[in-house]
């Protein structure tokens, strides 16, 4: 990319016009009599501008602080960029500059700076140094002190105004990203098929400022990443060239030359791959000709993952700005896309077909005859094993006496059927709570609330009617809410949820990280707790380190929002122990108890024992969780070397695991000792990283 592209206004009109200057009035930094002062000082100021800009860029390079985008420029391009910067400073000092012209120019340059990843602090430092240099020049010339002070004041106002105008462009781009994410969030909720989702997604990506669009890639039987969808315009032209065989399709195989590009790497490693500057990435050489012709300058290859963390498709984003994906905001945008689009893809892939007509009819007849039975699965505190509440789960009792699971009958139920099911189930829950209280077991209960009911007055009327008739204290009930599918009027949603909260009813966001649920929703409404989806727990068995890291991150995020965390799907002691060590508040699953009829709960409660000590893991999965947590804490102490060294020298919980399992002197024990010794030099120490990977492999193999 030519440097003129970075600072020129010709390539950027996507935001529609200059940002507003804000409430502050800056007109007194322009016009008469200020222009007379600038006219007098202009020859002196502008004569030193070239030297100042060259020296400033030299300082940045010497201090290794130059933006990565600038590092990719050739010497000629870099020289051209310096000239453009010098001309821009001359414009700022011009006696003919007007507020309108300034706003127009600063808006354009600010947008370019924001798109290529130039840090605002870098701009501020340049302006501060320039102002100091200008001040030294002006004070050295013979003139009235009052004129010098007035001119310096005007220079300061113009430079400050310029920074604010450029900052407004940065903020507008942030808002543009937020708008696009909101559109995509709505899209994944309302789409009825993967085809609808990808088609509209490609349109949205094309409208994001700085993006040319995206492509969705899936592998064929030969491992070639074929194109499922592409944004209109330049990206579709690129896709056409690939599908016509003019250039190779990316490959999933590392043995094929086309598998070394970002899409192939993303597929194999199941991690986002970044292309900061296309022309400087040797792995993109097979596509360099067409990319240069079309103006592809940077890219992000985003793998869409299944429950086990393996790639199922690759979404590639393209930009005509180098360094576009070097900005944390854009990387967060890509990571969020990976989550929401990947989970939507799983939703469509796993969508069950409707049961046969005759089967549907049989389920509806059972419902009409009130053959609903609620079973209850305990939810316990992972700190002390105390029974906190139960989750009520609906079953149908078949004509042969068999219990029918909800996975079979729910797809057969209409909106009205779901209302009837909720009515029968809630009445049983209220009765069960009263029964247990009479038996000396005062606990609470949660029940799933159908997403359709959030904006349906009929569901709300049934809920409040049964609650009033039962005389149950509202805080004894928790409603578990899935994503708000198909909700267009968020006012109705918030009004209903607000009414629940005002009465003391607790709210849980169910299946965090799965289906339609979104991390953004955690902050849109104050849930009392969130449930981490069982898919992440299952992933902890298939790919233990990855699965446990997901659980740790989601738990930490929820706690940052003062929200309790429930982990379901805990099927054996290792998972229970790992969940407790990673800081989750509550757990449920077959490893604790299976769902049971209400009459069995008291007996289970009397015999249940909880033997988990987060400081002394007994299972390999618990030890792995303890090590990952210790490694995270070590990383957090990086800025304080003395504290980090002291922390690294302190035995971690894995030491207790080794003692509990009588593994003293084993390879694991020796490896842990070496790893902790190397940790005192910091996490970036190569010896620490090597022993860390070996430790993780050993603990994973023992799971």
C-alpha positions as CSV (number, residue, x, y, z in Angstrom):
1,X,0.0,0.0,0.0
2,X,1.3,3.5,-0.9
3,X,1.8,5.8,2.0
4,X,-0.4,8.3,0.3
5,X,-3.2,5.8,0.8
6,X,-2.7,6.0,4.5
7,X,-3.1,9.8,4.7
8,X,-5.1,10.6,1.6
9,X,-8.8,11.3,1.8
10,X,-9.5,9.8,-1.6
11,X,-9.9,6.3,-0.4
12,X,-12.2,6.9,2.5
13,X,-15.7,8.4,2.5
14,X,-17.4,5.5,4.2
15,X,-18.3,7.4,7.3
16,X,-20.1,10.0,5.3
17,X,-18.5,13.2,6.5
18,X,-16.3,14.9,9.2
19,X,-17.0,14.1,12.8
20,X,-18.7,16.8,14.9
21,X,-16.3,19.1,16.8
22,X,-18.3,18.8,20.0
23,X,-19.7,21.3,22.4
24,X,-16.4,23.3,22.7
25,X,-16.2,26.4,20.5
26,X,-12.8,26.5,18.6
27,X,-13.5,29.4,16.3
28,X,-11.2,31.8,18.3
29,X,-8.2,29.7,17.1
30,X,-9.0,30.7,13.5
31,X,-9.6,33.9,11.6
32,X,-8.7,37.5,12.4
33,X,-6.7,38.5,14.4
34,X,-5.1,35.0,14.9
35,X,-4.4,34.6,11.3
36,X,-2.2,37.6,11.3
37,X,0.0,36.0,14.0
38,X,0.2,32.7,12.0
39,X,1.0,34.6,8.8
40,X,3.9,36.3,10.6
41,X,5.3,33.1,12.1
42,X,4.5,30.7,9.3
43,X,7.9,31.0,7.5
44,X,9.7,30.2,10.7
45,X,7.4,27.3,11.7
46,X,7.1,25.7,8.3
47,X,10.8,25.9,7.6
48,X,11.5,23.5,10.5
49,X,8.5,21.2,10.0
50,X,10.3,18.7,7.6
51,X,13.2,18.4,10.1
52,X,10.9,17.9,13.0
53,X,8.9,15.2,11.3
54,X,12.0,13.3,10.2
55,X,13.5,13.5,13.7
56,X,10.2,12.3,15.3
57,X,9.9,9.3,13.0
58,X,13.6,8.5,13.7
59,X,13.0,8.6,17.4
60,X,10.0,6.2,17.1
61,X,12.1,3.8,15.0
62,X,15.0,3.9,17.4
63,X,12.7,3.3,20.4
64,X,11.1,0.4,18.6
65,X,7.7,2.0,19.0
66,X,6.8,2.5,15.4
67,X,3.4,1.1,14.4
68,X,3.6,-2.3,12.7
69,X,1.9,-1.0,9.6
70,X,4.7,1.6,9.2
71,X,7.3,-1.1,9.5
72,X,6.0,-2.7,6.3
73,X,6.5,0.5,4.2
74,X,9.4,0.7,1.7
75,X,11.9,3.5,2.2
76,X,10.2,5.5,-0.6
77,X,6.8,4.9,0.9
78,X,8.1,5.9,4.3
79,X,9.6,9.1,2.9
80,X,6.3,9.9,1.2
81,X,4.5,9.4,4.5
82,X,6.9,11.8,6.2
83,X,6.2,14.4,3.5
84,X,2.4,14.0,4.0
85,X,2.8,14.4,7.7
86,X,4.9,17.5,7.3
87,X,2.3,19.0,4.9
88,X,-0.4,18.2,7.4
89,X,1.5,20.2,10.1
90,X,1.9,23.0,7.7
91,X,-1.9,23.0,7.1
92,X,-2.5,23.2,10.9
93,X,-0.2,26.3,11.1
94,X,-1.7,27.9,8.0
95,X,-3.1,31.4,8.4
96,X,-5.9,30.5,5.9
97,X,-7.1,27.5,7.9
98,X,-10.8,27.5,8.7
99,X,-12.7,25.4,11.3
100,X,-14.7,23.7,8.5
101,X,-11.6,22.8,6.5
102,X,-9.8,21.6,9.6
103,X,-12.7,19.4,10.6
104,X,-12.9,17.9,7.2
105,X,-9.2,17.1,7.0
106,X,-8.8,15.9,10.5
107,X,-11.9,13.6,10.1
108,X,-10.4,12.0,7.0
109,X,-6.9,11.6,8.5
110,X,-8.3,10.3,11.8
111,X,-10.3,7.6,10.0
112,X,-7.2,6.5,8.1
113,X,-5.1,6.4,11.3
114,X,-7.8,4.4,13.1
115,X,-8.2,2.0,10.2
116,X,-4.5,1.2,10.0
117,X,-4.0,0.9,13.7
118,X,-2.2,4.1,14.6
119,X,-2.4,4.6,18.4
120,X,-3.9,7.9,19.5
121,X,-1.2,8.2,22.2
122,X,1.3,8.2,19.4
123,X,-0.5,11.1,17.7
124,X,-0.7,12.9,21.0
125,X,3.0,12.5,21.6
126,X,3.8,13.9,18.1
127,X,1.6,16.9,18.8
128,X,3.1,17.5,22.2
129,X,6.7,17.4,20.8
130,X,5.7,19.6,17.9
131,X,4.1,22.2,20.2
132,X,7.2,22.2,22.4
133,X,9.4,22.6,19.3
134,X,7.2,25.4,18.0
135,X,7.3,27.1,21.4
136,X,11.1,27.0,21.6
137,X,11.3,28.6,18.1
138,X,8.8,31.3,18.8
139,X,10.3,32.3,22.1
140,X,13.8,32.6,20.5
141,X,12.7,35.2,18.0
142,X,12.5,38.9,18.8
143,X,8.9,39.8,19.2
144,X,6.5,41.1,21.8
145,X,5.9,38.5,24.6
146,X,2.2,39.0,24.3
147,X,2.1,38.1,20.7
148,X,4.2,35.0,21.3
149,X,1.9,33.9,24.1
150,X,-1.2,34.5,22.0
151,X,0.2,32.5,19.1
152,X,1.3,29.6,21.3
153,X,-2.2,29.6,22.8
154,X,-3.8,29.4,19.3
155,X,-1.3,26.7,18.3
156,X,-2.2,24.7,21.4
157,X,-5.9,25.1,20.6
158,X,-5.6,24.0,17.0
159,X,-3.5,20.9,18.0
160,X,-5.9,20.0,20.8
161,X,-8.8,20.5,18.4
162,X,-7.2,18.3,15.8
163,X,-6.6,15.5,18.4
164,X,-10.3,15.7,19.4
165,X,-11.4,15.6,15.8
166,X,-9.3,12.6,15.1
167,X,-10.4,10.9,18.3
168,X,-14.1,11.4,17.1
169,X,-13.2,9.3,14.1
170,X,-11.8,6.5,16.3
171,X,-15.0,6.5,18.3
172,X,-17.2,6.5,15.2
173,X,-15.3,3.4,14.0
174,X,-15.8,1.8,17.4
175,X,-19.6,2.5,17.1
176,X,-19.6,1.1,13.6
177,X,-18.1,-2.2,14.9
178,X,-20.7,-2.3,17.7
179,X,-23.5,-1.7,15.3
180,X,-22.3,-4.5,13.1
181,X,-22.0,-6.9,16.0
182,X,-25.5,-6.0,17.1
183,X,-26.8,-6.8,13.6
184,X,-25.0,-10.1,13.6
185,X,-26.4,-10.9,17.0
186,X,-29.9,-10.3,15.7
187,X,-29.1,-12.3,12.6
188,X,-28.0,-15.5,14.4
189,X,-31.2,-15.4,16.5
190,X,-33.6,-14.8,13.6
191,X,-32.1,-16.9,10.8
192,X,-33.9,-20.1,10.0
193,X,-31.1,-21.8,8.1
194,X,-27.4,-21.6,7.7
195,X,-28.0,-20.4,4.1
196,X,-30.0,-17.4,5.4
197,X,-27.4,-16.7,8.1
198,X,-24.3,-16.7,5.8
199,X,-26.0,-14.8,3.0
200,X,-26.9,-11.9,5.3
201,X,-23.7,-12.1,7.2
202,X,-21.7,-11.5,4.0
203,X,-23.8,-8.4,3.4
204,X,-23.2,-7.1,6.9
205,X,-19.4,-7.7,6.8
206,X,-19.3,-5.7,3.5
207,X,-20.8,-2.7,5.3
208,X,-18.3,-2.6,8.1
209,X,-16.0,0.4,7.6
210,X,-12.5,-0.9,6.7
211,X,-13.6,-4.3,5.6
212,X,-14.0,-5.4,2.0
213,X,-16.2,-8.3,3.3
214,X,-15.7,-12.0,4.1
215,X,-15.8,-15.6,2.7
216,X,-17.0,-18.8,4.4
217,X,-14.9,-21.8,3.5
218,X,-15.6,-25.5,4.1
219,X,-13.4,-28.5,3.2
220,X,-14.3,-31.1,0.5
221,X,-13.2,-34.7,0.6
222,X,-9.8,-33.8,-0.8
223,X,-9.2,-31.3,1.9
224,X,-9.7,-28.2,-0.3
225,X,-11.4,-25.3,1.4
226,X,-14.3,-24.6,-1.0
227,X,-16.2,-21.4,-0.9
228,X,-19.7,-21.5,0.7
229,X,-20.4,-17.8,0.6
230,X,-18.7,-14.5,-0.2
231,X,-19.5,-10.8,0.2
232,X,-20.4,-8.9,-2.9
233,X,-17.9,-6.7,-4.7
234,X,-14.2,-7.3,-4.5
235,X,-14.3,-10.3,-2.2
236,X,-16.7,-12.1,-4.6
237,X,-14.4,-11.2,-7.5
238,X,-11.6,-12.9,-5.5
239,X,-13.8,-15.9,-4.8
240,X,-14.7,-16.3,-8.4
241,X,-11.1,-16.3,-9.4
242,X,-10.5,-19.1,-6.8
243,X,-13.5,-21.2,-7.8
244,X,-12.6,-20.9,-11.5
245,X,-9.1,-22.4,-10.8
246,X,-7.2,-19.2,-11.7
247,X,-5.6,-19.4,-8.3
248,X,-5.5,-22.4,-5.8
249,X,-8.1,-23.0,-3.2
250,X,-6.7,-23.1,0.3
251,X,-6.1,-26.5,1.7
252,X,-6.4,-28.1,5.2
253,X,-3.2,-30.1,4.7
254,X,0.2,-28.8,5.8
255,X,1.7,-31.1,3.1
256,X,0.1,-29.0,0.4
257,X,1.6,-25.6,-0.5
258,X,-1.9,-24.1,-0.4
259,X,-2.3,-25.3,3.2
260,X,0.4,-22.9,4.5
261,X,-1.8,-19.8,4.2
262,X,-3.8,-18.4,7.0
263,X,-7.0,-20.3,6.2
264,X,-5.2,-23.7,6.2
265,X,-3.4,-22.8,9.4
266,X,-6.6,-21.6,11.1
267,X,-8.3,-25.0,10.2
268,X,-5.4,-27.1,11.5
269,X,-4.7,-25.1,14.7
270,X,-8.3,-24.1,15.5
271,X,-7.0,-20.6,16.2
272,X,-7.6,-17.3,14.5
273,X,-4.7,-16.4,12.1
274,X,-3.8,-12.8,11.4
275,X,-2.4,-11.2,8.3
276,X,-1.2,-7.8,9.2
277,X,0.2,-7.0,5.7
278,X,-0.5,-9.3,2.8
279,X,2.6,-8.4,0.7
280,X,4.9,-9.2,3.6
281,X,3.4,-12.7,4.3
282,X,5.4,-15.3,2.4
283,X,2.7,-17.9,3.0
284,X,0.3,-15.9,0.8
285,X,2.6,-15.9,-2.2
286,X,0.3,-18.2,-4.3
287,X,-2.4,-15.5,-4.1
288,X,-0.2,-12.4,-4.2
289,X,-1.0,-11.4,-7.8
290,X,-4.8,-11.3,-7.5
291,X,-4.6,-9.8,-4.0
292,X,-2.4,-6.9,-5.1
293,X,-4.7,-6.3,-8.1
294,X,-7.8,-6.3,-5.9
295,X,-6.3,-4.3,-3.1
296,X,-6.3,-7.0,-0.4
297,X,-3.9,-5.7,2.3
298,X,-4.8,-7.6,5.5
299,X,-6.9,-10.5,6.6
300,X,-8.1,-12.6,9.5
301,X,-8.9,-16.3,9.1
302,X,-11.4,-17.3,11.8
303,X,-12.0,-21.1,12.4
304,X,-15.6,-22.0,13.4
305,X,-15.4,-24.7,16.0
306,X,-17.5,-27.7,17.1
307,X,-18.2,-28.6,20.8
308,X,-14.9,-30.4,20.9
309,X,-12.9,-27.4,19.7
310,X,-12.2,-28.7,16.2
311,X,-12.6,-26.7,13.1
312,X,-15.8,-27.1,11.0
313,X,-15.4,-24.1,8.7
314,X,-13.2,-21.0,8.2
315,X,-14.6,-17.5,8.0
316,X,-12.0,-15.1,6.4
317,X,-12.3,-11.3,6.6
318,X,-10.5,-9.0,4.2
319,X,-9.5,-5.4,4.5
320,X,-7.9,-3.0,2.1
321,X,-5.9,-1.4,5.0
322,X,-2.6,-2.8,6.2
323,X,-2.6,-3.2,10.0
324,X,-6.4,-3.3,10.2
325,X,-6.4,-6.3,12.4
326,X,-3.6,-5.2,14.6
327,X,-6.0,-3.1,16.7
328,X,-7.4,-4.9,19.9
329,X,-10.9,-3.7,19.0
330,X,-10.8,-5.5,15.6
331,X,-9.3,-8.6,17.2
332,X,-12.1,-8.7,19.7
333,X,-14.6,-8.2,16.8
334,X,-13.1,-11.3,15.1
335,X,-13.2,-13.3,18.3
336,X,-16.8,-12.4,18.8
337,X,-17.6,-13.4,15.3
338,X,-16.0,-16.8,15.9
339,X,-18.2,-17.4,18.9
340,X,-21.6,-16.3,17.6
341,X,-21.3,-17.5,14.0
342,X,-19.7,-20.8,15.2
343,X,-22.5,-21.4,17.7
344,X,-25.1,-20.6,15.1
345,X,-23.6,-23.0,12.7
346,X,-23.7,-25.7,15.4
347,X,-27.4,-24.9,16.0
348,X,-28.3,-25.5,12.4
349,X,-26.0,-28.6,12.2
350,X,-27.6,-30.1,15.3
351,X,-31.1,-29.1,14.7
352,X,-33.4,-32.1,15.1
353,X,-36.0,-33.0,12.6
354,X,-39.6,-33.1,13.7
355,X,-40.7,-36.5,15.1
356,X,-43.0,-38.5,12.8
357,X,-46.6,-37.3,12.8
358,X,-48.0,-40.2,14.8
359,X,-45.3,-39.8,17.5
360,X,-46.1,-36.1,17.8
361,X,-49.7,-36.9,18.2
362,X,-49.0,-39.3,21.0
363,X,-46.9,-36.8,22.9
364,X,-49.6,-34.2,22.6
365,X,-52.3,-36.6,23.9
366,X,-50.1,-37.3,26.9
367,X,-49.9,-33.6,27.6
368,X,-53.6,-33.2,27.1
369,X,-54.1,-35.8,29.8
370,X,-51.7,-34.0,32.2
371,X,-49.2,-36.9,32.1
372,X,-46.4,-34.5,33.0
373,X,-44.0,-35.4,35.8
374,X,-41.3,-33.1,37.2
375,X,-38.0,-34.6,38.2
376,X,-35.4,-32.7,40.2
377,X,-31.6,-32.6,39.8
378,X,-29.6,-31.2,42.8
379,X,-27.4,-28.1,42.4
380,X,-24.7,-28.0,45.1
381,X,-22.2,-25.4,46.3
382,X,-18.7,-26.3,45.0
383,X,-17.2,-24.7,48.0
384,X,-18.7,-26.9,50.7
385,X,-21.1,-29.3,49.0
386,X,-24.2,-27.7,50.5
387,X,-27.5,-28.4,48.6
388,X,-28.4,-25.0,47.2
389,X,-31.4,-25.7,45.0
390,X,-32.8,-28.2,42.5
391,X,-33.5,-27.8,38.8
392,X,-37.0,-29.0,37.8
393,X,-36.9,-31.0,34.6
394,X,-40.1,-32.1,32.7
395,X,-40.8,-35.7,31.7
396,X,-43.8,-37.3,30.1
397,X,-45.2,-40.6,31.5
398,X,-46.0,-42.9,28.6
399,X,-48.9,-45.3,28.3
400,X,-46.6,-48.2,29.0
401,X,-45.3,-46.5,32.2
402,X,-42.0,-45.3,30.5
403,X,-40.6,-41.9,31.1
404,X,-40.1,-39.8,28.0
405,X,-37.2,-37.3,27.9
406,X,-37.8,-33.7,26.8
407,X,-35.4,-34.1,23.9
408,X,-38.0,-36.2,22.2
409,X,-41.3,-34.4,23.0
410,X,-40.3,-30.7,23.0
411,X,-39.7,-30.6,19.2
412,X,-43.3,-31.8,18.8
413,X,-44.9,-29.2,20.9
414,X,-46.6,-26.0,19.6
415,X,-46.5,-22.7,21.3
416,X,-49.8,-23.5,23.1
417,X,-48.4,-26.9,24.1
418,X,-45.4,-25.3,25.7
419,X,-47.7,-23.0,27.7
420,X,-49.6,-25.9,29.0
421,X,-46.4,-27.8,29.9
422,X,-45.1,-24.8,31.8
423,X,-48.3,-24.4,33.7
424,X,-48.4,-28.0,34.8
425,X,-44.7,-28.1,35.6
426,X,-44.7,-24.9,37.7
427,X,-47.7,-26.0,39.7
428,X,-45.8,-29.3,40.6
429,X,-42.6,-27.3,41.5
430,X,-44.5,-25.1,43.9
431,X,-46.1,-28.1,45.5
432,X,-42.8,-29.9,45.8
433,X,-41.1,-27.0,47.5
434,X,-43.9,-26.8,50.1
435,X,-43.6,-30.6,50.7
436,X,-39.8,-30.5,51.2
437,X,-40.2,-27.6,53.6
438,X,-42.6,-29.7,55.6
439,X,-39.9,-32.4,55.7
440,X,-37.4,-29.9,57.1
441,X,-35.6,-29.4,53.8
442,X,-35.9,-25.7,52.9
443,X,-34.4,-25.4,49.5
444,X,-35.1,-23.4,46.3
445,X,-35.9,-24.5,42.8
446,X,-35.2,-23.4,39.2
447,X,-37.4,-24.0,36.2
448,X,-36.8,-23.4,32.5
449,X,-38.9,-20.6,31.1
450,X,-39.7,-20.9,27.4
451,X,-38.1,-18.1,25.3
452,X,-41.4,-17.6,23.6
453,X,-43.0,-16.7,26.9
454,X,-40.8,-13.6,27.5
455,X,-43.1,-11.5,25.3
456,X,-46.3,-13.5,25.6
457,X,-48.7,-12.2,28.2
458,X,-50.3,-15.6,28.5
459,X,-47.1,-17.1,29.9
460,X,-46.7,-14.2,32.3
461,X,-50.3,-14.5,33.5
462,X,-50.0,-18.2,34.2
463,X,-46.7,-17.6,36.0
464,X,-47.9,-14.9,38.4
465,X,-51.3,-16.7,38.9
466,X,-49.6,-19.9,40.1
467,X,-47.1,-18.1,42.2
468,X,-49.9,-16.2,44.0
469,X,-52.0,-19.2,44.5
470,X,-49.1,-21.2,46.0
471,X,-48.2,-18.4,48.4
472,X,-44.6,-19.3,47.7
473,X,-42.0,-16.6,48.5
474,X,-40.8,-15.3,45.1
475,X,-37.1,-15.6,45.9
476,X,-37.6,-19.4,46.2
477,X,-37.9,-19.6,42.4
478,X,-35.3,-19.1,39.7
479,X,-36.3,-18.8,36.1
480,X,-33.7,-20.2,33.6
481,X,-33.8,-18.3,30.4
482,X,-32.3,-19.3,27.1
483,X,-31.5,-16.8,24.4
484,X,-34.3,-14.5,23.3
485,X,-35.1,-16.1,20.0
486,X,-37.3,-14.2,17.7
487,X,-37.8,-11.2,20.0
488,X,-38.0,-7.9,18.1
489,X,-39.4,-5.7,20.8
490,X,-36.8,-5.6,23.6
491,X,-39.0,-3.2,25.5
492,X,-41.5,-6.0,26.2
493,X,-38.6,-8.3,27.2
494,X,-37.1,-5.8,29.6
495,X,-40.5,-4.9,31.1
496,X,-41.2,-8.6,31.9
497,X,-37.8,-9.3,33.3
498,X,-37.9,-6.1,35.3
499,X,-41.3,-7.2,36.8
500,X,-39.7,-10.5,37.8
501,X,-36.7,-8.8,39.4
502,X,-39.0,-6.3,41.3
503,X,-40.8,-9.3,42.9
504,X,-37.5,-10.9,44.0
505,X,-37.6,-13.8,41.5
506,X,-34.1,-14.8,40.5
507,X,-32.9,-15.1,36.8
508,X,-30.4,-17.4,35.3
509,X,-28.9,-17.2,31.8
510,X,-28.9,-20.8,30.6
511,X,-26.3,-22.4,28.4
512,X,-23.8,-19.6,28.4
513,X,-21.6,-20.0,25.3
514,X,-24.0,-22.3,23.4
515,X,-27.0,-22.0,21.1
516,X,-28.0,-18.4,20.7
517,X,-26.6,-17.2,24.0
518,X,-24.1,-14.4,23.8
519,X,-21.4,-13.0,26.1
520,X,-22.8,-9.5,25.3
521,X,-26.1,-10.5,26.8
522,X,-24.5,-10.9,30.2
523,X,-24.1,-7.2,30.5
524,X,-27.4,-6.2,28.9
525,X,-29.5,-7.5,31.8
526,X,-28.4,-8.2,35.4
527,X,-28.7,-11.9,35.7
528,X,-28.2,-13.5,39.1
529,X,-26.3,-16.4,37.7
530,X,-25.2,-18.0,34.5
531,X,-25.0,-21.6,33.5
532,X,-22.0,-22.7,31.5
533,X,-23.1,-25.0,28.7
534,X,-22.3,-28.8,29.0
535,X,-20.5,-28.7,25.7
536,X,-17.5,-27.0,27.4
537,X,-17.6,-29.6,30.1
538,X,-17.5,-32.4,27.5
539,X,-14.7,-30.6,25.8
540,X,-12.7,-30.8,29.0
541,X,-12.7,-34.6,28.5
542,X,-11.7,-34.6,24.9
543,X,-9.2,-31.7,25.0
544,X,-8.8,-31.1,28.7
545,X,-6.5,-28.0,28.7
546,X,-8.7,-26.2,26.1
547,X,-12.0,-27.1,27.7
548,X,-10.8,-26.1,31.2
549,X,-9.4,-22.8,29.9
550,X,-12.9,-22.0,28.4
551,X,-14.5,-22.7,31.7
552,X,-12.0,-20.6,33.5
553,X,-12.4,-17.6,31.2
554,X,-16.2,-17.7,31.2
555,X,-16.2,-18.1,35.0
556,X,-13.9,-15.1,35.4
557,X,-15.9,-13.0,33.1
558,X,-19.2,-13.8,34.9
559,X,-17.5,-13.0,38.3
560,X,-16.3,-9.6,36.9
561,X,-20.0,-8.9,36.3
562,X,-20.9,-10.0,39.9
563,X,-22.7,-13.0,38.5
564,X,-22.6,-16.5,40.1
565,X,-21.6,-19.4,37.9
566,X,-23.3,-22.9,37.7
567,X,-21.6,-25.6,35.7
568,X,-23.8,-28.5,34.6
569,X,-22.8,-31.8,33.1
570,X,-20.4,-32.7,36.0
571,X,-20.4,-36.5,35.5
572,X,-17.4,-37.7,37.5
573,X,-15.2,-36.6,40.4
574,X,-12.5,-35.1,38.2
575,X,-14.9,-32.7,36.5
576,X,-16.4,-31.7,39.9
577,X,-13.0,-31.1,41.4
578,X,-11.8,-29.1,38.3
579,X,-14.9,-26.9,38.4
580,X,-14.4,-26.1,42.0
581,X,-10.7,-25.3,41.6
582,X,-11.5,-23.0,38.6
583,X,-13.8,-21.0,40.9
584,X,-17.3,-21.9,39.7
585,X,-19.8,-21.4,42.5
586,X,-22.2,-24.3,41.9
587,X,-22.4,-27.6,40.1
588,X,-24.8,-30.2,38.9
589,X,-24.6,-33.4,36.9
590,X,-24.7,-37.1,37.2
591,X,-21.5,-37.1,39.2
592,X,-23.4,-35.4,41.9
593,X,-26.9,-36.8,41.4
594,X,-29.3,-37.8,38.6
595,X,-32.7,-36.1,38.3
596,X,-35.1,-37.8,40.7
597,X,-38.8,-37.8,41.7
598,X,-39.6,-35.4,44.5
599,X,-40.1,-38.2,47.0
600,X,-36.4,-39.3,46.6
601,X,-34.7,-36.0,47.4
602,X,-34.7,-36.1,51.2
603,X,-33.1,-39.6,51.3
604,X,-30.5,-38.6,48.8
605,X,-29.7,-35.5,50.8
606,X,-29.1,-37.5,53.9
607,X,-26.5,-39.8,52.3
608,X,-24.8,-37.3,50.0
609,X,-21.1,-36.5,50.9
610,X,-18.9,-34.0,49.2
611,X,-15.1,-34.5,49.3
612,X,-13.5,-31.8,47.3
613,X,-10.6,-29.6,48.5
614,X,-9.5,-27.0,45.9
615,X,-6.2,-26.7,47.6
616,X,-5.5,-30.5,47.4
617,X,-6.7,-32.0,44.2
618,X,-7.0,-35.8,44.1
619,X,-7.7,-36.3,40.4
620,X,-5.6,-35.7,37.3
621,X,-8.3,-33.3,35.9
622,X,-8.3,-31.4,39.2
623,X,-4.5,-31.2,39.1
624,X,-4.6,-29.9,35.5
625,X,-7.1,-27.2,36.5
626,X,-4.9,-26.3,39.5
627,X,-1.9,-25.9,37.3
628,X,-3.8,-23.8,34.7
629,X,-5.0,-21.5,37.5
630,X,-1.5,-21.3,38.9
631,X,-0.1,-20.4,35.5
632,X,-2.7,-17.7,35.1
633,X,-1.8,-16.2,38.5
634,X,1.9,-16.3,37.5
635,X,1.1,-14.4,34.3
636,X,-0.8,-11.7,36.2
637,X,2.3,-11.1,38.4
638,X,4.5,-10.4,35.3
639,X,4.7,-6.7,36.0
640,X,6.1,-7.3,39.5
641,X,9.1,-9.6,39.1
642,X,9.8,-9.9,42.9
643,X,6.3,-11.0,43.6
644,X,6.3,-13.3,40.6
645,X,9.6,-14.9,41.8
646,X,8.3,-15.4,45.3
647,X,5.0,-16.8,43.9
648,X,6.9,-19.2,41.6
649,X,9.0,-20.5,44.5
650,X,5.8,-21.4,46.5
651,X,4.5,-25.0,46.0
652,X,1.3,-25.1,43.9
653,X,-1.6,-27.4,44.4
654,X,-0.2,-29.9,42.0
655,X,2.4,-30.6,44.6
656,X,-0.4,-31.7,46.9
657,X,-1.8,-33.9,44.1
658,X,1.6,-35.6,43.8
659,X,1.8,-36.2,47.5
660,X,-1.8,-37.5,47.6
661,X,-1.1,-40.0,44.7
662,X,2.3,-40.9,46.2
663,X,4.1,-39.8,43.0
664,X,7.2,-38.2,44.8
665,X,10.2,-38.8,42.6
666,X,8.2,-39.5,39.5
667,X,8.7,-37.8,36.2
668,X,5.8,-35.6,36.9
669,X,7.3,-34.5,40.2
670,X,10.7,-33.8,38.7
671,X,9.0,-31.9,35.8
672,X,7.0,-29.8,38.1
673,X,10.0,-28.9,40.2
674,X,12.0,-27.8,37.2
675,X,9.0,-25.9,35.8
676,X,8.6,-23.9,39.0
677,X,12.3,-23.1,39.1
678,X,12.2,-21.8,35.5
679,X,9.1,-19.9,36.3
680,X,11.1,-17.6,38.5
681,X,12.6,-16.2,35.3
682,X,9.2,-15.4,33.9
683,X,6.6,-17.1,31.7
684,X,8.5,-16.0,28.6
685,X,11.5,-18.1,29.5
686,X,11.9,-20.8,26.9
687,X,12.7,-23.4,29.6
688,X,9.5,-22.6,31.4
689,X,7.4,-22.8,28.2
690,X,8.9,-26.2,27.3
691,X,8.4,-27.8,30.7
692,X,4.9,-26.2,30.8
693,X,3.9,-28.0,27.7
694,X,5.3,-31.3,28.9
695,X,3.5,-30.9,32.2
696,X,0.2,-30.3,30.5
697,X,0.6,-33.3,28.2
698,X,1.4,-35.6,31.2
699,X,-1.6,-34.4,33.1
700,X,-3.9,-34.6,30.1
701,X,-2.8,-38.2,29.3
702,X,-3.7,-39.1,32.9
703,X,-7.3,-37.8,32.6
